[in-house]
Amino acid sequence: MKKYLPIILILSFIKLIIQWFGNGNYGFHRDELLHLSVSEHLAWGFMEFPPLIAFIGKVSYWFFDYSLLGVRLFPTLAGVGILVLCCLIAKELGGKSKAIFLAGICILAFLPFYRNHTLFQPVAFDQLFWTLGFYFFIRFINTEHIKFLMLLGLTLGLGLLNKYTILVWAFAMFVGLFFYKKGNAFKNKWFYVSAFISLLIFLPNIIWQIQNDFPLLRHLQTLNENQLEKISTSAFILEQLEITPPFIMFLCGLIGLLFSKRLKNYRSIGIASLVIFLTMWVLKAKTYYVFALYPVVFAAGAVVISNLLVKKPFIIYLVAASVLLPMVYFIPQLTPILPIEKYVEFYQIEEDNGRIELTGDYADMFGWEEQVKLVDSVYQTLSIEEKNNCVLWAENYGEAGALKILGNQYGLPNPISRHGSFWTWGYGNKNADVWISLGNEKPSVEYVFEEVELVKMITHKYAINEENGIPLYICRKPKIDIENWWKDYKDHVFD
């Protein structure tokens, strides 16, 4: 192992440096603001996701406060861990130095990982748990040591506390086990102990779901109606093909796991990989859901290629270059290593009516600071008595998260919102004298209040469309019962 360590360390350092340069630019993404907000309300579950991201957010706050670099260090470390595991899997599959090198290159070339390992979201940790689970299972195949079964159960349990999509991984592994020594694993009592460990770890979230009327099901229904139903079956495949060089390596790995004699001991991994891919396709899952599968298949692909070219090792470096170099141009589109002005210039993005149309992720990193500053400027005009009886009401979780996380430095009161998990934290002071409304449209505020004053329509050159041209109101004299108004919105929190 020591002779392979320099390869792994160098590739890991390159990954870390690229991500690090991107992590400090632009601003928090709306999802990051939500994940940091839930960390202020630790529980065993939330309306949108399991609890682990909130715990990681709390750890981040303890170490780095609400520092952009500090928060994003965690998904970046998960990404580096995935690269290391991919290299280790290549070794476990019988690969030597060239295979390990090529496996690491595949991770560096896989563009979606730059986005996934920049943003503070459960996705990066989901990919880490999937890859770790595959690694432990391969180690179990190679050693038949029960400790790897126990570690497999621990990984699945923690993965379930992070993102429910790992259930697809668990289902696929269950199917794959029938093809490992003719299903002998099901006769091993330690397999069931491992499953029990997973269940025990996941149990608090199950109890939370029961106690809260299964918000997961409502969230899935809304997600299916608003997003997944619009995804065509062809789009799932076509979006994989957009990243052509790494996808070719993925296909090499999948074919190798299924048909290569040298990898016949790991056929169960190939079956599981195929089941995962087909399941995600049939369910019309978002494309990035399946990206957690890529590292283990990349490792297999690297082993297959290195075995084919064992007598022509220099060609392996040509393969590595052909996989990585075409991707380099696109890296700034996935992690913000370029300042925004240079990014716009580099990709020749034209300005239209004072607006720059960025990709959704980048556009979602702009405008929050300006919103918070404007709310603070209005809040500071209030008398001391009004400040003590003021509610900040945001339309969506991005705006509410910005007021909560970025507003912390201004001493703003905690915001309320009827969107997602914010709804569960209540309406604050229902007898407040002043409400400052951010993002809520005129019919919404006029339905609740007698006195409504428009302060400003907020615009931003780079912000996403839904956060451009949003209203800021000062509202007084509620004309409805706030408590009932809040409760009646229970079935619409995901709208």
N, C-alpha and C positions, 0 to 999 in steps of 0.2 A: 504493500500500500504506500510506503514512503516514497517510492520512485514516481508514483502518480500524483503525489501531493503538490508539487510545484505547478503542474498543469491546472489542477483544480483551483489552487490559490490565485493564480494569475487571471484565469477566466472569471473567478468570483470578484476579484478586485476591479476588473473592467466593468462588470455588471454594476457593482456598487458605485463606482465613479460616475457612470452615465446617469444612473438614477439620482444620485446626489445632486448633480448639476441641475436636474429638472425639478427636484423636490421643492426648492425655495422660491421658484418663480410663480408669477401671477398671484393667485389667492386660493382660499379654500373653495372646493367644489361644494355644491348644495348638499350632496350626500354626506360629505365629510362633516358638514355642520350638523346634520342630523345625528350622525354617529357619535359626535362629541357631546351633543345635547343629551342623548340617552345615557351617557356615562355619568351625568349628574343625577340620574334617577335609577340607580342600579336595581335590577329585578331579575327574575328568572326567565323573563321573556318580554318581548315588545310586539307591538301591532304588526310590524313589518318583518322582523327577523328574530332569531334566537339571541341569547344574552352575551355571548363571548365578546363581540365587538365593543360592547359597552365597558366590559372589564378592561380590555386592552386600552380603550380610550381613557379610562381612569388612571391606569398605570402611566400612560403617556403624559397625562396632566401632572401626576406626581413628579415626574422627572423633568418635563420640559414646559410646563404650563400649556398655553395654547399656541405654541410655536409651530409654524407650518413645517419647518424642517424636522422638528422633533416628532410631530404627529406622523409624518410620512416616512420616518425612519422605520417604522414597524412593518408596513407592507413591503418596503425595500428589503429589509432583512428576510422577510418571508420569501421574496424573489431570489435572493442570494441562496437561501436554503434550498429552494427548488433546483437551482443550478447544481449545487453540490450533490443533492440526492440523485439528480439525473446522471451525473458522472459516476456516482457510486453504483447505481443500478446497472449502468453499462459494464462496470467491472464485475458485478455479480452475475451478469449474463454471459460472462466469459470474455469480455472485451479487454484488450490491452491498451497501451497508451494512446494509440491512434484513435481507437473507438471512444475512449474517454474524452479526448480532445474534441472529436467531432460531435459528441453528445452535448458538451458544453457550448460549442459553437451554435448548435441548433437552438438552444435557449436564448443565446444572444441575438440570434437572427429572427426569433419569433416576435414580431412587432406587437401583437396585443399584450404581451407580458409587460411591455414598458408602461402602458396605460394602467394595467392591473396592479403593477408594483409601485406605482406612484401614488394612487389615490387610497385614502384611508377608508377602505370598504372591506366587507367580509370575503370578497372574491379572492384576494391574494392568499388569505389564510385557508380558504377552501381548497385552492390549488395545492397549497403546502400539505394539507391533511390527506388529500387524494394521493399525492406523490409519496408521502411518508407511508401510507397504507400499502401501496404497491411494493415499496421497498421492504417493509417488514414481511409481507407475504412471500416475496422472492427469497428473502433470507430464511424463511421457514422452509421453503422448498429445498434450499441448498443444505440446510443443517438439520431440519426436522426437530429443532429445539423449541419446546413449548413456550419459552419466554417471548418468542416472536409472535406467537398467537396471542399472548396476553397484551403485548404492545399493540397488536392489531386492534384488539378490542378497545384499548385506551384511546387509540387514534380515532376510531369510529365514534366513540362517545364524545370526545372533544369536538370532532368534526360536526356532529349533530347539534352541538351547542353553538356552532358558528354559522352554518348554512344548511338548510334542509335538503339541498340538491345532492348531498352526499348519500342520500338514500338510494339514488340511482346507482351510485358506485357500489353500495352494499348489495343491492339486488343483482347487479352484474357479477359481483364476486361470488355470490351465492350460486348463480348459474355456472360460473366458471369452475367452481369446486367440483362439480359433477365430472369434469374432464381432467381432474387431478387425481391420478391413481385410482380411477374408476369410483370416485366419490368416497374414498377411505376417510377423508377428513370428517365426514358426518358420523363416523364411528368413534371418533376421538372425543373423549369427555371434555378435554380442554378447549375444544372448539366451542362448546356450549358455555363453559366458564367465561370464555372471551366474549361471547354474545351477551352474557349476563352483566359483565363489566360495562359494556356499552350501554345497556339498558339502564343500569344503575346511575351512570353519569348523566344520561339524558332525562331521567325520570323527573327531576325538578321542573324542567321545561314542559313536559307532558302535563304535570299537575297544574302548572300555570295556564296552559292552554285550556284545560278543562274549567278552571276557575274563571276564565275570562271569555267563555263561550266560543272558543276556537277562532280567534281573529285570523289565524293562518288561512282558514278556509275562505273567509271573506276577502282576504288579500289576494289569494290565488284566483278567486272568481273575477275580481276587478282586473287583475293582471291579464287574465285570459281574454276578457272582454275588450280591454283597451289596447293591449299590445300583442299578445301571443296569437290571437285570431287573425291579426293582420300579417303574420309571418307566413310566407308561402313555403311549401316543402322544398322547392327548388332553391329558394334564397339561402336556406341553411347550408346547402352544398356549395353554392356559388360563393358565399362569403368565406368558406374554407379555402376555395381555390384562389381567392384574391391574394393569398400569401403563398404564392406558388412554390418557391424553392423549399421552404420548410415543410409545406404540405406533401411534397414529393418524398421527403425524408420520413414523414409520418406514414405514408403509404408503404414505403419500404419496410418500416418497422412492423406495421400491422401484418403485411404479407409474411414477413419473417417469423413472427410469433405464431402465425397460423400454419405455416407450411415448411419452414426450415427444419432440417433434421438436427442441426446444431442447437436449435432452440426448442426442441420437442418437449423438454421437461417443463417448459413455461407456456405450453399451449393453452392452459387454463387462463393465463393472462391475456392471450390473444382473443380467446372466446369472450372474456369479460369486456375487453376493449371494444369488440364488435357489438356486443349487447348494449354497452353504454352509448356508442355512436348511433345505433339504430333507434334506441329508446328516445334519445334526445331529438332525433329527427322526426319520429312519429308523433311525439308530444309537442312538436313545433316550438321547442325550447329556443331561447335566445342563443345565438351562436356562441357567445363567450362561455356559456355553461359547460360546453364540452372541452374547452381549452385545458381544464384540469387533467384531462386524459393525456394530453400531448407529451409531457416529460417522459413517462415510462415508455411510450411508443417511440419517441425520439431516441431514447437509449437503445432500444432494440434495433432501430434503423441504423444507428451508428455502428452497432456490432455487425449487422448484416453487411454493410458497405465495407467495413474494414476487413471482414473475412473474405469478401469477394476480391478485394484489392491487396491481399496480404503480400503478394509478390511485386506489387507496384505501389509502394507506400507514398511516393510523391504525388500520385493521383488523388490520394485522400485529402491532401492539402488543397488541391485544385477543387475538389468537391466542397470542402469547407469554405473556400473563398467564393465559390459560386452560390453557396447558400447564404452567406453573410453579406457580401458586398452589395448585392442589389437592394438590400434592405436598409442600408445605412442612410440613404437619402431621406427615408420616410421617418426615421426615429424622432426628429423634432415635432412630428405631427402627433406623436403618442405620449411623449413626456416633454414638458416645456423647457428644454435646455437652451432655447433662444429667447432673449427678451422679446416682448410682444411686437415692438416696432420692427426688429430684425426678422422676426418670424413672418410678419405680413409682407415685408420686402422680399424675403427669400422665396416665398411661395407665390409672390406676385398677386396678392389678394387685393381686388379693387374696392375702393370706398364707394358706397352708394348712399346718397342723401345723408352724409355724415355718419354712416354706419359701416362697420366692418363685420362681415358675416363669417364668424369662426365656426369650427366644428362644435357640436353640442357640448362636449366635455370642456373644451377651453372656454367657450362662451359662458358656461356655468361657473367659471372661476372669477368672473368680473361682475362688478356692480354692488356687491354686498357691502363693502366698506363704505361706499357713498350712501347707500340706503341708511346704514346705521348712523353715520355722521349727520344726516339730515334729520332723522328721528331725534337724535340727541340735541340738535339745535332747537327743535321745537320743544322738546322736554325742558330745556334750560330756560325757556321763556315763561314757564309756569311758576306760580307762587309756591312757596314751601308747602302750604296746605294742599294745593293741587297736586304737587309731586307725590305727596303721601297718599293721595287718592287717585292715582293714575294707572290705567291699564294700557299696555301695548298689545294691540291685536293684529297679528300677521295672518295673511291669507293662506300661505302654504308653509311647509316645513323648512324650505330653504330660507325664506325671509325670517321665520321664527328662530331658526338656528343661527342666523347671522346676528339677530338682536341678542340672543342668549350668549353666544360665544364671543363675537367681536364686540358686543355691547358691554361685556364684562369690564373692559378697560375704561369705559365711560361711566360706570356705576349705574347703568340703566336697570330698571326693575325687570324681573323675569317676564318674558312675553307669554302670551297665550295664542293658541291657534287650534282650529278644529280639524286640522289635517293630521292624519296618522297618529303616531304615539303622543303628539302634543295634546290631542284631545283627552287622553287618559289623565293628564296632569291638571285638568280643570280650568275653570274660567276666571280664577283669581278673585278679585274683589268685585262682586256683582253690584255693589253700591257705589262704585267709583264715580267721582265727579267728572273726570276727563278720560276719554279713550282716544288714543292715537292709533289710527288705523293705517296699516301698511299693506298695499296691494289689493285690498278688498274694493270691488267695483261699487259704483254709486248706488245701484239698486239694493245691494247687500247692506250697506251702512244706513241707507234711508229706511230700510225695513226695521232696523233696530233702534235708531235714534231720531229724536225730534230735531235736534240742531246738528247740522253737518256742514263743516267748512273745509273746502279744498285748499290745501296748503301749496301743493306742487304736483305736477306730473313728472315722475322721475325717468330720465333717459340716460343711456350710457352707450358709448361708442362701440364697445366690445361685448356687452352683456347679451345673453340669450334673449330671443324675441319675447318670451313670456315675462321677462323681468325688465323689459324696455317699454317706457310709456305707462308705468303703473302709478296709481294715485296715492297720495298721502293726505289723510283727512284728520282733522280734529273733530271729535264727536262729543256731544253732551246730551243729557236727559234721555236715558233709555225709555222706550215706550212699550217694551214687551218684558215678560219675565225672563231674565237672563238664565236662570237655572233650567227652566223648561226648554228654552231655546237651545241650550247646550245639550241637554239630554236627548232631545228630538233628533239631533244630528248623528246619533250613534251609527246608523246604517249607511252614512255617507262619508265617513272619515277618509275613505280612500278615493273619493271622487276628485 
